[in-house]
Amino acid sequence: MKNKKATISPIAKDKGPVLYNWGDLQQEWSEAVKRSGENYFEIHRMDEHHVKSKQPVALYRLNVFIIFLISGREGALKIGSEGYSRKPGILCFVPANRFIPCMSKMDEQSGYFCAFTSSFFGQNLANKDSLFEYPFFNVEEGIALQLDNSQTVYFNKLFQEMEEAYQTEHANKENLIRALLNVLLQKAQQLIIANRDNCLVDNSNAGVRLTKAFALLFEKDLEPLKNLHTIEIKSLSQYATALHVTQNYLNDTIKAVTGQTPGEIIRERLIKEASQLLLHTQLSIAEICFLLKFEDASYFSRFFKRYTGVTPSQYRKKEEVTNAPFFARFSNQDSSK
């Protein structure tokens, strides 16, 4: 059976800049990925796609990995709960299958952004999950790196070469794009290792491999949330059985690698998912409780308050007020110039 060709049709060069609302762009990506059979890549220059939305937009949990490079002008970006003041020389990685409600103010910025699926990147690789081995795709909401001038020029050149390949009709364009993506990720990983040694561990370590295997199983159990379907989280003993280790060994190994027990990791992630659903959907608390497989709404409310200090309804009201003025700071700064 032949592999499907990636959906990487180039944009028309004679149409000028295209103005997008961030939510519209995410919807376009979502529909394109479905059409392409998960084998998808897209790259654009910031000055061709002015992406802006000063208000929160519709919630999407995309199965694409996203990389931004800002090489000129300043702006602001909020992905999930993380806010970035975007100065020139920012390289930002957003993992797939995460909530990425995004607010941005980035008129006339220069740089690039690309989106791609793990199927596209790993099409010719034995390890189809290789993307998850990179430190910036193994975190909740991504990593933003501040580059110096020479680093910005280097990564801008890589994006430029990817764009040139993207615009051609050469038979080997997909393989060239994959090779350039791989170089970009390897170089970015070197920067993170140099500057964030305390965040990284040796990939050759058996404990790290077991921890990553547990993380992949856990992420798979969370996948139904992409379509707002109820999840089924395994017990620790079930995860241990699936990974062919004892429950105690799994618990001790993950604690040694991450500083957290599997139970703590699961609990922290459920709180995170609940928080995102409360903030970015109109689902009732009872419906969110059902999606996350809690026994009843009262137990879910007690669980949420125990680890956040507020009830689900209090959190929703508080965050709605907190997020409202996010861009007001930047707008005020602009108006004062």
N, C-alpha and C positions, 0 to 999 in steps of 0.2 A: 504494500500500500504506500503510495507516494505521500510525502509530507505536503501539507498545504502551503502555498506561497504566503508570505507575510503581507499584510495590508500596509503597504508603505508607499502609497501613491503620492507623488510630489504635488506641492501646491502650485497654483498658477502664478507666474511671476508678474503678470501684467495687470493684476487686479488691485494692487496697492495694499496698504495696511487694512487688516480686518479687525474690527472691534468686537470683542467677545465679553460677555458676562462670564465669570468663572464657572458658574453653574451650568451655563450652556455648553462650555467647552468640555466639562466633565461628562455631560450627557452625550455629547458627540463621541467622546472616547469610548464610553460604555457601549454605545450602539455599534461602533466600528469594531470593537473587540469581539462582540457577539457575531458579527458578520464574518470576521476573519478566522473563526475557529480557534481563538486564543493565541494565534501566531501573529503578533502585532507590534509595529514600531512606527513612531512618528516623531519628527523633529521640526522645530520652527525657530526663527529668530524673533526676539522680543519686539523689534521694531516693525515686524510684519503682522504680529498678533498682539495688539494692545489688550491685555487682559486686565479688567478692573471690575471690582464690585465692592463698594464701600459698606455694604450691608451683608449679613450672613446669608448664604444661599442654600439651596436644597441639599440635603444630605446624600452623599454617595460614598459607597465603600468599593472603590475601583480595584480590579485585579491587575492594575498596571503599576509598574515602578516609575517614579518620576524623578528627573534630575533637572535642577535649575542652575544656570550660571548667569550671574549678573555682573557684567563687565563695565557698565557705565551708568551714571545717574543714581539717585537714591530713591527709596520707596519703602513700603511697609507690606508685610505679608503675615497672615495668621493661618496656620495649618493645625487643625485640631485645637488644642489648648495652648500651643506654642506660638508666641509672637516674635517676629524677627524684624528689626530695623534693617532694611536691605541696603547696605552700602556697596559700592563697586567692589568686586572681588569676592562675592559670596557664592559658594558652591553648596547647594542644598539637595539632600537626598530624602525622598519620601517613600517608605516601604509600600508594597502592595497590600491589598486587603485590610486597609485601615480606614477608619472614618477620616475623611479629609474635607470637612466643611472649611471653606477657605475664603478669607476676606483679603483683598489686596488693593493697593494703590500703586500702580506702576506704569503710568502713562509715559510713553516715549523712552522707556528704559532700553538699554542695549544689552545684548547677551543672547542666550539660547535656553530653550527648555525641550526636553524629549520625554516621551512616554513609551514604555515597552512592557511586554509580558515576559514571564519567566520561560514560557514555551519558546518565544522567539530567541531569547538569549541562550537557552540550553538545548536548542534543536540538535546540534551536532556533538553534545557533551554526554559522557557516560553518566555523570552526576547531574540529574535534572534539577536538583535543589541547590545548585552551587551558589546562586545569588544570596541565599540565606546565610552563607558562610562569611559574607562581608559584614563588618561591624555596623555599618550605617544602615543595613537592611535587616538587622536583628534587634531593633529597638522599637519602642512604641510609635513614635511620631517622626522619626527621621533625625538627621544630623545636619547642621549647617556649619561649614568651614569658612573662616575668613582667610582669603589668599593674599599673598603679597603680589606686587606688580608682575614679577617674572612668572609666578605660578598662574596668575590670571591669564597672561598671554599664552602660556603653554596649554591650559585647558580650553581656552577660546579656540586655539588652533585645532585641537581634537574635535571639538564640536563643528568647526568649519569643515573639516574633512568628512565628518559624518553627514553633514548637510549636503556636501557635494556628491557623495555617494548616493544619498537619498534622492537627489534630483536626477540621477542618470537612469538609463534603462539597461545598464550592463547586467549580464547574466549572473555575475558573482557579487552583485551589490549587497545582498543580504549577508554573505560571509564577511565582506569587508566591514560592514557596519558592526557586526558582532565582534570582529577583531578590534575595532576602534573602541567599542564599548568596554571590552575587556581591559584594554590599556588604560582607559579612563578610570575604571574601578580599581585596578591594581595601583595606579599612581595615587589615587585618593586614599586608599588604604595605607600606603606608606606614610602619607602626611598624618593620618590619624594615629598610627603607631608611634610616630616621632613626637606627637604632641599630647597624646592621651594614653600613655602606657598603662595607667591604672584601670582603663576601661577594657583592655584587651587581654586575651589569654591565648596560650599556645594551641593552635589548631590541631597539632599532632597528639595532644593529650587525650587519652581514652575517656577521661571524665568529661572533657569538653564535648567530645563526640556524642556521648550518652545524653548530655544536657541538651544538645541541639536536636537529637532524635526525639527527646521528650517534648521539646518546644514545637517540633513539626507535627507530632501527634495531637498536641493540645490545640494548635492553630487549625488543624483539620476539623476538630470537634466544634470549633467556633464558626466554621464556614457557613452554616445555615443562616447566621445572622445577616449575611450579605443580602439575603432575600427576605429578611425579617421573618425567618422561620425559627421554631423552637430548637434549642441546642440540647445535646446530651453529653454532659461532661462525665468522663470515666472516673472511677475511684482510683486512688493511688495504686492499689493492688492490681487493678486492671491495666494501668499504664505499665507497671512493672512486668506483668505477664507478657504484654505485647512487645516489650523490649528485652525479654529473656533475662531478667535480673530479679533479685529479691526486692521486696518492698523497702527493707531497711537500707540495702545498698543504693537503691535509686534515691531515697531520701537523703542519705549521707553524702552521696556524690554531688547531687545538685546543690546542696547546702554549701559544700566545699568550693564549688565553682562560682556560684552566684551570690552566696551570702544569704540566700533565702531557701526555705524548704519548698518542695513542689506545691504544698497546700497554700503557702503564702503567695507564691507566684499566681496560682489559680485565683485565689481570693482577690488579689490586687487587680488582676485583669478583669474579673467580673465587675468590680467596682468601677473600673475604667469604662467598660462597655455600658454599664448602667448609666454612668454619668453622661456619656455621649448620646445615648438614646433619650435621656431626660432633656438634654440641652438642644438637640438637633432634630427631634421628631415631635410629632403631636400625639404620640402614643400615650395612653393613660398609664398610670403607675401599675395598675393591675395587668395591663397588656405587656408591659416591660417585665414584670414579675414572671409572667407566663413564658415569654421568650427565653428568659435566663434560667428557667426550670426551678424556680423557688416554690416551696410548698404552698405559700399563700402570701397575699400582699402585706399582711401584718408582720410576718417573719422577714420578708424582704426589706420592709421599712426599718425594722430593728437592726438587721444585718448592715444596711447601708449607713445608718446613724452611728453604729458602733465604730466604724472605720473612717467616717468622714466628719462626724460630729454634728451632722444635720440630717433631717429626714429627706427622702426623695423630693417631696413637694417644696421644702425649704430650699434645697439645692437648686431646683429648677428656677425658682423665683430669684434667688440670689445671683445666679449666673446670668440670667437674662438682663439684670440691671448692670452687672459688672462688665459684660461684653459690649453693651450699647455704645459707650464712649470710646471704644478702642481706636477708631480712626480720627476722632475729634482732635486728639493731640497733634496728629500730623497736619490736619486741615488748618488748625490754628497756627501752626508753625508756618505753613505756606502763606497764609493770609497776612502774616506779619512781616513778610519779606518785601 
